[in-house]
Amino acid sequence: MCSVIGAAVVAVPDSGPRLFSISSAHGPSAVDLVGILVMLAGWSVFLWALWGARHLARRTGSRPLISCVAGIGLGLLVASVTDYPQWWVIGALLLVVAQLAFAYSVIRRGPRW
């Protein structure tokens, strides 16, 4: 829910000044920063849960592949800020896929109640 709410806030058109600039074309305004913080709050809860169950993921052989996909996704996301403006979509999707694959590997290996 935090991702949906945060994305909706970031999508709201605003004409306020940038708080800081990442590049000539990128930089969050105050409204964007609120949306980003909401998304990060939800993501941190997700990561906290995964970190607590990381011992379960060690049993799977897919960890190197998940790490590679996450690295490529992060690289594309960072590169899109300055040089490749539309590549952020692919980078973001790869990061989501990596996180969901890791979560699935934890859930699949988790305790059976």
N, C-alpha and C positions, 0 to 999 in steps of 0.2 A: 504494500500500500504506500509506503514511503516513496518508492521509486515513481509510482504513478502520480502521487501528489506533487512531488518535487519536480517531475518533468512538466506537469501542468503549470506550475509556477514559473519555471524557466521559459516555457512557451508563451507566457503572457507578454504581449508587446510592451516595451518600455522605451522611454526616450531619455532616461536619466544618464548621468555621466558614469563612465567606467570607474570602478574603485581602483583597479590596476590593469595594466595591459600585459598580455602574454605575448602578443604579436601585434602587427598593425591592424589586423582584422579581428582579433579576439581579446576579450576582457570582460569580466562580469560587472554588471551594474548591481545595485543594492538588491533589487528584486531577484535577479539571477542568483546572487549569493545565498539568499534565503532558500531558494529551490535546491541549490547545490547542497546546502547544509542538511536539508530534510532528506535528500537522497543518500547522503553520506551517513546519516543517523541510521537509516534502515539497513544500509549495506554493512555497517559496523556490527549490528545485531546478528546479521547473517554470518559474517566472518567470525564473530565470537563463538557462535554455535559450532561452526566448522572447526575452529581451533581447538575447542574442547573435545572434539571427536576425531582429531587428526590421527590418533593411534590406530583407528579403524582403517584409515585410508592406506596405511603402510602395507597392508596385506594385499593390495591390488597391484597388478603390473602396469596399470594404465597411468601411473603418476608421471613418468617422463613425458608422455604424450600430452597430458593435461598441462604440464608446466610449459611445454613448447608452444602450445596453442595460446596460453596466457601471455607468454613472452612476445609472440608475434602480434597479438591483439594490443598489448600495451605499446609496443613499438609503433604500430600504425596509428594508434591514438595520439601518441606524442608527436609523431611526424605530421599529423594532420593539422596541428596547431599553426605550423609555420609554412610548410611547403606543399602539402597535399590536402587541400581544403575538404574534399568529400570522402577521404579515406577513413575518417573517424567512424563512419557507420560500420564499416567492415571490422575495424579495431574493436569497437564497442560490442559488436555481435560475437566476435571471437572470445572476448573476455567473459561475456555472459555464458557462452557455451562451456568454457573452461570451468567456471564456477559451478554451473549446474552439473557438469560431469563429475566434478570432485564431490559435490553434495550427494549425487546419486551413488558414488562409490562408497561414501560413508554410510548412507542409509541402507544400501544393499548388504554391507558387511556388519551392520549394527546388530544389537541383541534382538533375539526373537522372543517376544513376550507372548 
